[in-house]
Amino acid sequence: MIPTDGKKLRGEDYPATIVVDGVHVPLQHESRFKRIYHSVERNTSYGQSRFLDGSASITASELERDWATWTEDLQIDFCQNCLYLFGQSDFREMLRFIMQHGSSKHWAAIALTVAYRLPQQETFDFLIRALRATTDIASAANMTQGIAETKHPDAEAVLRDHLADIWMQPALWENSSSGINWIAYNATTCIDYLIKLGAPAADFAGHARRLSQHVCSLNRDSWKRHLSKHYPEMTLHN
């Protein structure tokens, strides 16, 4: 969970603590671009971008100069938190640099930001290429969400083709020791985004019913979050 309004979370002890629902949550870890706060009582962590309060800053020229020297963790850290730089005049340059020099993990982290901050056709073309290039199934859901958010006229067709490809994957129904099958999760979110784009829910009712009965508990949980609102008549089968 990444709070989006840092000012509401700041108390007198900030940044040593943030205030969540009236409770002071202590700082657990700090990196160059974010802070992690953890509540032992709630067993919940909260991440806050340091770009929110101005304690971190960067320019496009600095990013281009230093990117290759950063660890992958720091690169991902930046990609996950850079959305708060949207008011900076060179922010689009940063996004385009990552689009050109990043990997699927970086692209997944900025997919929504790109969809909101760059021109529709440029974003759509980039995210299609990124989706086709990725071998990381967990990253694909972010890219399909970004494609949906472009509202491009061809977005529905692309996501329908993507869902058809997912449905042919032999591992779609396999159990997972982690509790979640990422291929099935990708299918679940893809259906959600298709319906939000305006596709008839009835077109995917068979897919949704099978996914609601997936062997992995976390996939059934994700079905409830993403699809139960579209298929209320199926909730009794979970």
Phi and psi in degrees as GROMACS dihedral restraints (atoms count N, CA, C in turn):
[ dihedral_restraints ]
;  ai    aj    ak    al  type     phi  dphi    fc
    3     4     5     6     1  -116.1    20    10
    4     5     6     7     1   106.0    20    10
    6     7     8     9     1   -56.2    20    10
    7     8     9    10     1   139.2    20    10
    9    10    11    12     1   -99.1    20    10
   10    11    12    13     1   -13.0    20    10
   12    13    14    15     1  -122.9    20    10
   13    14    15    16     1    91.9    20    10
   15    16    17    18     1   -62.3    20    10
   16    17    18    19     1   -32.7    20    10
   18    19    20    21     1   -62.4    20    10
   19    20    21    22     1   -36.2    20    10
   21    22    23    24     1   -70.7    20    10
   22    23    24    25     1   -18.8    20    10
   24    25    26    27     1   -96.0    20    10
   25    26    27    28     1    -6.6    20    10
   27    28    29    30     1   -90.2    20    10
   28    29    30    31     1   124.6    20    10
   30    31    32    33     1  -110.5    20    10
   31    32    33    34     1  -166.8    20    10
   33    34    35    36     1   -64.5    20    10
   34    35    36    37     1   -26.8    20    10
   36    37    38    39     1   -94.3    20    10
   37    38    39    40     1     4.2    20    10
   39    40    41    42     1   -63.3    20    10
   40    41    42    43     1   136.3    20    10
   42    43    44    45     1   -94.4    20    10
   43    44    45    46     1     9.2    20    10
   45    46    47    48     1   -65.0    20    10
   46    47    48    49     1   -30.1    20    10
   48    49    50    51     1  -141.8    20    10
   49    50    51    52     1   159.7    20    10
   51    52    53    54     1  -120.5    20    10
   52    53    54    55     1   159.9    20    10
   54    55    56    57     1  -106.4    20    10
   55    56    57    58     1   118.1    20    10
   57    58    59    60     1  -122.7    20    10
   58    59    60    61     1   115.2    20    10
   60    61    62    63     1    53.4    20    10
   61    62    63    64     1    40.5    20    10
   63    64    65    66     1    82.0    20    10
   64    65    66    67     1    -1.4    20    10
   66    67    68    69     1  -107.2    20    10
   67    68    69    70     1   134.4    20    10
   69    70    71    72     1   -81.9    20    10
   70    71    72    73     1   120.2    20    10
   72    73    74    75     1  -107.9    20    10
   73    74    75    76     1   123.8    20    10
   75    76    77    78     1   -77.7    20    10
   76    77    78    79     1   153.0    20    10
   78    79    80    81     1   -67.9    20    10
   79    80    81    82     1   130.9    20    10
   81    82    83    84     1  -104.7    20    10
   82    83    84    85     1   -39.7    20    10
   84    85    86    87     1  -154.5    20    10
   85    86    87    88     1   144.8    20    10
   87    88    89    90     1  -132.7    20    10
   88    89    90    91     1   132.6    20    10
   90    91    92    93     1  -119.2    20    10
   91    92    93    94     1  -174.0    20    10
   93    94    95    96     1   -62.8    20    10
   94    95    96    97     1   -34.2    20    10
   96    97    98    99     1  -115.4    20    10
   97    98    99   100     1    -6.0    20    10
   99   100   101   102     1  -154.3    20    10
  100   101   102   103     1   164.6    20    10
  102   103   104   105     1  -122.5    20    10
  103   104   105   106     1   142.1    20    10
  105   106   107   108     1  -112.8    20    10
  106   107   108   109     1   125.3    20    10
  108   109   110   111     1  -111.1    20    10
  109   110   111   112     1   142.0    20    10
  111   112   113   114     1  -134.7    20    10
  112   113   114   115     1   131.1    20    10
  114   115   116   117     1  -102.1    20    10
  115   116   117   118     1   114.0    20    10
  117   118   119   120     1   -65.7    20    10
  118   119   120   121     1   -41.8    20    10
  120   121   122   123     1   -61.1    20    10
  121   122   123   124     1   -40.9    20    10
  123   124   125   126     1   -92.3    20    10
  124   125   126   127     1   -10.0    20    10
  126   127   128   129     1    52.4    20    10
  127   128   129   130     1    45.7    20    10
  129   130   131   132     1  -134.8    20    10
  130   131   132   133     1   139.2    20    10
  132   133   134   135     1  -110.2    20    10
  133   134   135   136     1   149.6    20    10
  135   136   137   138     1  -129.1    20    10
  136   137   138   139     1   130.7    20    10
  138   139   140   141     1  -107.9    20    10
  139   140   141   142     1   138.2    20    10
  141   142   143   144     1  -131.2    20    10
  142   143   144   145     1   127.1    20    10
  144   145   146   147     1   -65.9    20    10
  145   146   147   148     1   135.5    20    10
  147   148   149   150     1   -76.4    20    10
  148   149   150   151     1   -10.5    20    10
  150   151   152   153     1   -71.5    20    10
  151   152   153   154     1   -19.5    20    10
  153   154   155   156     1   -65.5    20    10
  154   155   156   157     1   -41.0    20    10
  156   157   158   159     1  -104.9    20    10
  157   158   159   160     1     4.3    20    10
  159   160   161   162     1    80.6    20    10
  160   161   162   163     1     7.6    20    10
  162   163   164   165     1   -77.4    20    10
  163   164   165   166     1    -9.2    20    10
  165   166   167   168     1  -129.4    20    10
  166   167   168   169     1   146.5    20    10
  168   169   170   171     1  -152.2    20    10
  169   170   171   172     1   158.2    20    10
  171   172   173   174     1  -164.6    20    10
  172   173   174   175     1   152.7    20    10
  174   175   176   177     1  -113.6    20    10
  175   176   177   178     1   165.1    20    10
  177   178   179   180     1   -60.6    20    10
  178   179   180   181     1   -40.5    20    10
  180   181   182   183     1   -65.1    20    10
  181   182   183   184     1   -37.6    20    10
  183   184   185   186     1   -67.2    20    10
  184   185   186   187     1   -41.4    20    10
  186   187   188   189     1   -60.3    20    10
  187   188   189   190     1   -47.9    20    10
  189   190   191   192     1   -63.8    20    10
  190   191   192   193     1   -34.8    20    10
  192   193   194   195     1   -72.3    20    10
  193   194   195   196     1   -39.3    20    10
  195   196   197   198     1  -102.3    20    10
  196   197   198   199     1   -15.5    20    10
  198   199   200   201     1   -48.6    20    10
  199   200   201   202     1   -48.4    20    10
  201   202   203   204     1   -67.6    20    10
  202   203   204   205     1   -18.3    20    10
  204   205   206   207     1   -90.5    20    10
  205   206   207   208     1   -12.1    20    10
  207   208   209   210     1   -76.3    20    10
  208   209   210   211     1   151.6    20    10
  210   211   212   213     1   -70.8    20    10
  211   212   213   214     1   162.6    20    10
  213   214   215   216     1   -62.3    20    10
  214   215   216   217     1   -37.0    20    10
  216   217   218   219     1   -60.4    20    10
  217   218   219   220     1   -42.1    20    10
  219   220   221   222     1   -69.5    20    10
  220   221   222   223     1   -37.5    20    10
  222   223   224   225     1   -61.2    20    10
  223   224   225   226     1   -46.6    20    10
  225   226   227   228     1   -63.9    20    10
  226   227   228   229     1   -41.0    20    10
  228   229   230   231     1   -56.2    20    10
  229   230   231   232     1   -45.7    20    10
  231   232   233   234     1   -64.2    20    10
  232   233   234   235     1   -46.4    20    10
  234   235   236   237     1   -61.1    20    10
  235   236   237   238     1   -35.4    20    10
  237   238   239   240     1   -75.7    20    10
  238   239   240   241     1   -18.9    20    10
  240   241   242   243     1  -116.6    20    10
  241   242   243   244     1    -6.0    20    10
  243   244   245   246     1   -71.8    20    10
  244   245   246   247     1   -14.5    20    10
  246   247   248   249     1   -56.4    20    10
  247   248   249   250     1   -25.5    20    10
  249   250   251   252     1   -77.9    20    10
  250   251   252   253     1     1.2    20    10
  252   253   254   255     1   -92.8    20    10
  253   254   255   256     1    12.0    20    10
  255   256   257   258     1   -58.3    20    10
  256   257   258   259     1   -24.4    20    10
  258   259   260   261     1   -83.3    20    10
  259   260   261   262     1    -3.8    20    10
  261   262   263   264     1   -85.1    20    10
  262   263   264   265     1   136.3    20    10
  264   265   266   267     1   -63.5    20    10
  265   266   267   268     1   -27.1    20    10
  267   268   269   270     1  -101.1    20    10
  268   269   270   271     1    16.3    20    10
  270   271   272   273     1   -64.6    20    10
  271   272   273   274     1   -39.6    20    10
  273   274   275   276     1   -61.7    20    10
  274   275   276   277     1   -34.9    20    10
  276   277   278   279     1   -61.9    20    10
  277   278   279   280     1   -39.4    20    10
  279   280   281   282     1   -63.3    20    10
  280   281   282   283     1   -46.4    20    10
  282   283   284   285     1   -60.4    20    10
  283   284   285   286     1   -43.6    20    10
  285   286   287   288     1   -66.5    20    10
  286   287   288   289     1   -33.9    20    10
  288   289   290   291     1   -63.9    20    10
  289   290   291   292     1   -45.3    20    10
  291   292   293   294     1   -66.1    20    10
  292   293   294   295     1   -37.3    20    10
  294   295   296   297     1   -59.5    20    10
  295   296   297   298     1   -35.6    20    10
  297   298   299   300     1   -84.8    20    10
  298   299   300   301     1   -32.4    20    10
  300   301   302   303     1  -116.0    20    10
  301   302   303   304     1    -0.9    20    10
  303   304   305   306     1   -90.2    20    10
  304   305   306   307     1  -175.7    20    10
  306   307   308   309     1  -118.8    20    10
  307   308   309   310     1  -178.1    20    10
  309   310   311   312     1   -60.1    20    10
  310   311   312   313     1   -32.9    20    10
  312   313   314   315     1   -66.1    20    10
  313   314   315   316     1   -39.7    20    10
  315   316   317   318     1   -68.4    20    10
  316   317   318   319     1   -43.7    20    10
  318   319   320   321     1   -62.6    20    10
  319   320   321   322     1   -39.3    20    10
  321   322   323   324     1   -62.8    20    10
  322   323   324   325     1   -37.7    20    10
  324   325   326   327     1   -69.6    20    10
  325   326   327   328     1   -28.7    20    10
  327   328   329   330     1  -105.9    20    10
  328   329   330   331     1     4.3    20    10
  330   331   332   333     1   -54.9    20    10
  331   332   333   334     1   -49.5    20    10
  333   334   335   336     1   -68.6    20    10
  334   335   336   337     1   -39.1    20    10
  336   337   338   339     1   -62.2    20    10
  337   338   339   340     1   -43.2    20    10
  339   340   341   342     1   -61.0    20    10
  340   341   342   343     1   -43.0    20    10
  342   343   344   345     1   -61.3    20    10
  343   344   345   346     1   -33.2    20    10
  345   346   347   348     1   -87.7    20    10
  346   347   348   349     1   -23.5    20    10
  348   349   350   351     1  -113.3    20    10
  349   350   351   352     1   -13.5    20    10
  351   352   353   354     1  -115.5    20    10
  352   353   354   355     1   161.1    20    10
  354   355   356   357     1   -56.2    20    10
  355   356   357   358     1   147.8    20    10
  357   358   359   360     1   -55.4    20    10
  358   359   360   361     1   -52.5    20    10
  360   361   362   363     1   -65.9    20    10
  361   362   363   364     1   -41.2    20    10
  363   364   365   366     1   -60.3    20    10
  364   365   366   367     1   -45.4    20    10
  366   367   368   369     1   -64.3    20    10
  367   368   369   370     1   -46.4    20    10
  369   370   371   372     1   -59.6    20    10
  370   371   372   373     1   -48.1    20    10
  372   373   374   375     1   -62.1    20    10
  373   374   375   376     1   -42.2    20    10
  375   376   377   378     1   -63.9    20    10
  376   377   378   379     1   -46.6    20    10
  378   379   380   381     1   -68.7    20    10
  379   380   381   382     1   -32.2    20    10
  381   382   383   384     1   -63.9    20    10
  382   383   384   385     1   -45.8    20    10
  384   385   386   387     1   -61.6    20    10
  385   386   387   388     1   -42.3    20    10
  387   388   389   390     1   -64.3    20    10
  388   389   390   391     1   -42.1    20    10
  390   391   392   393     1   -62.9    20    10
  391   392   393   394     1   -42.5    20    10
  393   394   395   396     1   -71.1    20    10
  394   395   396   397     1   -27.2    20    10
  396   397   398   399     1   -85.6    20    10
  397   398   399   400     1   -21.0    20    10
  399   400   401   402     1   -76.5    20    10
  400   401   402   403     1   140.4    20    10
  402   403   404   405     1  -109.2    20    10
  403   404   405   406     1     1.4    20    10
  405   406   407   408     1   -96.1    20    10
  406   407   408   409     1   101.9    20    10
  408   409   410   411     1   -60.1    20    10
  409   410   411   412     1   -36.3    20    10
  411   412   413   414     1   -62.9    20    10
  412   413   414   415     1   -30.6    20    10
  414   415   416   417     1   -76.4    20    10
  415   416   417   418     1   -25.3    20    10
  417   418   419   420     1   -62.8    20    10
  418   419   420   421     1   -33.9    20    10
  420   421   422   423     1   -62.1    20    10
  421   422   423   424     1   -38.6    20    10
  423   424   425   426     1   -63.5    20    10
  424   425   426   427     1   -39.1    20    10
  426   427   428   429     1   -70.9    20    10
  427   428   429   430     1   -38.8    20    10
  429   430   431   432     1   -66.8    20    10
  430   431   432   433     1   -34.7    20    10
  432   433   434   435     1   -64.0    20    10
  433   434   435   436     1   -43.4    20    10
  435   436   437   438     1   -61.3    20    10
  436   437   438   439     1   -42.4    20    10
  438   439   440   441     1   -60.3    20    10
  439   440   441   442     1   -44.3    20    10
  441   442   443   444     1   -61.8    20    10
  442   443   444   445     1   -40.1    20    10
  444   445   446   447     1   -71.1    20    10
  445   446   447   448     1   -16.7    20    10
  447   448   449   450     1   -68.5    20    10
  448   449   450   451     1   -23.2    20    10
  450   451   452   453     1    57.4    20    10
  451   452   453   454     1    27.1    20    10
  453   454   455   456     1   -66.7    20    10
  454   455   456   457     1   144.8    20    10
  456   457   458   459     1   -56.3    20    10
  457   458   459   460     1   -27.2    20    10
  459   460   461   462     1   -97.9    20    10
  460   461   462   463     1     4.5    20    10
  462   463   464   465     1   -62.0    20    10
  463   464   465   466     1   -43.5    20    10
  465   466   467   468     1   -60.8    20    10
  466   467   468   469     1   -44.2    20    10
  468   469   470   471     1   -62.5    20    10
  469   470   471   472     1   -40.5    20    10
  471   472   473   474     1   -63.4    20    10
  472   473   474   475     1   -44.2    20    10
  474   475   476   477     1   -71.1    20    10
  475   476   477   478     1   -33.4    20    10
  477   478   479   480     1   -62.4    20    10
  478   479   480   481     1   -44.1    20    10
  480   481   482   483     1   -63.7    20    10
  481   482   483   484     1   -39.7    20    10
  483   484   485   486     1   -64.0    20    10
  484   485   486   487     1   -43.9    20    10
  486   487   488   489     1   -61.7    20    10
  487   488   489   490     1   -40.4    20    10
  489   490   491   492     1   -61.9    20    10
  490   491   492   493     1   -39.8    20    10
  492   493   494   495     1   -65.2    20    10
  493   494   495   496     1   -42.9    20    10
  495   496   497   498     1   -60.6    20    10
  496   497   498   499     1   -41.8    20    10
  498   499   500   501     1   -65.3    20    10
  499   500   501   502     1   -17.5    20    10
  501   502   503   504     1   -89.9    20    10
  502   503   504   505     1    -4.2    20    10
  504   505   506   507     1   -74.4    20    10
  505   506   507   508     1   123.6    20    10
  507   508   509   510     1   -61.0    20    10
  508   509   510   511     1   -29.2    20    10
  510   511   512   513     1   -83.9    20    10
  511   512   513   514     1     3.7    20    10
  513   514   515   516     1   -56.9    20    10
  514   515   516   517     1   -34.3    20    10
  516   517   518   519     1  -106.7    20    10
  517   518   519   520     1     9.1    20    10
  519   520   521   522     1   -73.0    20    10
  520   521   522   523     1   150.7    20    10
  522   523   524   525     1   -74.9    20    10
  523   524   525   526     1   160.8    20    10
  525   526   527   528     1  -136.9    20    10
  526   527   528   529     1   136.7    20    10
  528   529   530   531     1   -65.4    20    10
  529   530   531   532     1   -23.4    20    10
  531   532   533   534     1   -82.5    20    10
  532   533   534   535     1    -8.4    20    10
  534   535   536   537     1    93.6    20    10
  535   536   537   538     1    -8.1    20    10
  537   538   539   540     1  -136.6    20    10
  538   539   540   541     1   135.2    20    10
  540   541   542   543     1   -97.7    20    10
  541   542   543   544     1   112.1    20    10
  543   544   545   546     1   -69.7    20    10
  544   545   546   547     1   -26.1    20    10
  546   547   548   549     1   -66.7    20    10
  547   548   549   550     1   -44.3    20    10
  549   550   551   552     1   -66.4    20    10
  550   551   552   553     1   -37.3    20    10
  552   553   554   555     1   -61.8    20    10
  553   554   555   556     1   -41.9    20    10
  555   556   557   558     1   -60.2    20    10
  556   557   558   559     1   -42.3    20    10
  558   559   560   561     1   -63.7    20    10
  559   560   561   562     1   -42.4    20    10
  561   562   563   564     1   -61.2    20    10
  562   563   564   565     1   -49.5    20    10
  564   565   566   567     1   -68.4    20    10
  565   566   567   568     1   -34.0    20    10
  567   568   569   570     1   -62.0    20    10
  568   569   570   571     1   -42.7    20    10
  570   571   572   573     1   -62.7    20    10
  571   572   573   574     1   -43.3    20    10
  573   574   575   576     1   -57.8    20    10
  574   575   576   577     1   -47.1    20    10
  576   577   578   579     1   -67.5    20    10
  577   578   579   580     1   -36.4    20    10
  579   580   581   582     1   -61.6    20    10
  580   581   582   583     1   -44.8    20    10
  582   583   584   585     1   -66.2    20    10
  583   584   585   586     1   -38.7    20    10
  585   586   587   588     1   -65.5    20    10
  586   587   588   589     1   -26.0    20    10
  588   589   590   591     1   -76.7    20    10
  589   590   591   592     1   -12.5    20    10
  591   592   593   594     1   114.5    20    10
  592   593   594   595     1    -1.0    20    10
  594   595   596   597     1   -67.6    20    10
  595   596   597   598     1   143.1    20    10
  597   598   599   600     1   -64.3    20    10
  598   599   600   601     1   130.3    20    10
  600   601   602   603     1   -59.0    20    10
  601   602   603   604     1   -31.2    20    10
  603   604   605   606     1   -61.2    20    10
  604   605   606   607     1   -26.4    20    10
  606   607   608   609     1   -63.5    20    10
  607   608   609   610     1   -23.1    20    10
  609   610   611   612     1  -120.6    20    10
  610   611   612   613     1    16.4    20    10
  612   613   614   615     1   -61.4    20    10
  613   614   615   616     1   -39.7    20    10
  615   616   617   618     1   -65.1    20    10
  616   617   618   619     1   -42.9    20    10
  618   619   620   621     1   -60.4    20    10
  619   620   621   622     1   -47.0    20    10
  621   622   623   624     1   -62.4    20    10
  622   623   624   625     1   -40.0    20    10
  624   625   626   627     1   -63.6    20    10
  625   626   627   628     1   -43.5    20    10
  627   628   629   630     1   -65.0    20    10
  628   629   630   631     1   -41.5    20    10
  630   631   632   633     1   -66.2    20    10
  631   632   633   634     1   -31.0    20    10
  633   634   635   636     1   -66.3    20    10
  634   635   636   637     1   -17.7    20    10
  636   637   638   639     1  -110.4    20    10
  637   638   639   640     1    20.0    20    10
  639   640   641   642     1   -59.9    20    10
  640   641   642   643     1   147.7    20    10
  642   643   644   645     1   -66.2    20    10
  643   644   645   646     1   -27.0    20    10
  645   646   647   648     1   -84.3    20    10
  646   647   648   649     1   128.5    20    10
  648   649   650   651     1   -63.0    20    10
  649   650   651   652     1   -39.3    20    10
  651   652   653   654     1   -70.2    20    10
  652   653   654   655     1   -26.7    20    10
  654   655   656   657     1   -70.6    20    10
  655   656   657   658     1   -36.7    20    10
  657   658   659   660     1   -66.3    20    10
  658   659   660   661     1   -36.9    20    10
  660   661   662   663     1   -64.0    20    10
  661   662   663   664     1   -42.9    20    10
  663   664   665   666     1   -67.4    20    10
  664   665   666   667     1   -32.6    20    10
  666   667   668   669     1   -60.1    20    10
  667   668   669   670     1   -44.1    20    10
  669   670   671   672     1   -61.2    20    10
  670   671   672   673     1   -41.6    20    10
  672   673   674   675     1   -68.7    20    10
  673   674   675   676     1   -41.0    20    10
  675   676   677   678     1   -97.3    20    10
  676   677   678   679     1   -32.8    20    10
  678   679   680   681     1  -118.4    20    10
  679   680   681   682     1   -16.6    20    10
  681   682   683   684     1   -61.3    20    10
  682   683   684   685     1   -31.6    20    10
  684   685   686   687     1   -68.8    20    10
  685   686   687   688     1   -26.4    20    10
  687   688   689   690     1   -86.4    20    10
  688   689   690   691     1   -25.5    20    10
  690   691   692   693     1  -130.8    20    10
  691   692   693   694     1    63.5    20    10
  693   694   695   696     1   -60.7    20    10
  694   695   696   697     1   -26.4    20    10
  696   697   698   699     1   -70.0    20    10
  697   698   699   700     1   -13.5    20    10
  699   700   701   702     1   -95.3    20    10
  700   701   702   703     1    -9.6    20    10
  702   703   704   705     1   -62.1    20    10
  703   704   705   706     1   -25.5    20    10
  705   706   707   708     1   -69.9    20    10
  706   707   708   709     1   -15.3    20    10
  708   709   710   711     1   -90.9    20    10
  709   710   711   712     1    -3.0    20    10
